[in-house]
Amino acid sequence: MIQEKAMREVKDKMQKAVQFITGEFATIHAGKSSAAMVEMVLVDVYGSSSRLKDIAAITTPDARTISIQPWDKSAAKAIEKALLAANLGFTPVVDSAKIRCIIPEMNLERRKKMARQSAEIAETGRVSVRNIRKEMNEALKKQQKAGEMSEDDLKRLEKDVQKFTDDAISEIDKLLQKKEQELLTI
């Protein structure tokens, strides 16, 4: 019973790692605008840090423009400052109370840089999944040493954890391949 719950937990943690990588990939653009590129930028406003999506409406009126409409017009300068500090590859333009971000055309060098960045993000996800596997295997070995499970159960559960690990890493690799293809296609 305890092992089944632990296996579900491991699988859930690994899926969350994959979901995190999916979200990180959404912030990397291939010359097309996306609200996901800026919505997690932290803005220092009202004495604390807030995500941009929590203090403004973010739209993409066309393929190369992101439009940000702060709910409080006084936050426009703070948003501009946060976008500049985030170094996203474009310069925001404050137009009265609205901020426009024009996404530049991507040259081959920039596309390759983004592909390398994607590979680094994917590796972070793989490491996270492997750490989850390591923690679970150590916990299983402790249970086996304490006499809470047999050697056969230990081997079976380690095999299950390895399958979850392989599946999660395979999913991350597929996401990376898709993102690299998207980035390098002109």
Buried (B, 14 or more C-beta within 10 A) or exposed (E): EEBEEBBEEBBEBBBEBBEBBBEBBBBBBBBEBBBBBBBBBBBBBEEEEBEBBEBBEBEBEEEBBBBBEBEEEEBBEBBBBBBEEBEBBBEBEBEEBBBBBEBEEBEEEBBBBBBEBBEEBBEBBBEBBBEBBEEBBEBBEEBBEEEEBEEEBBEBBBEBBEEBBEBBBEBBEEBBEEBBEBBEEE
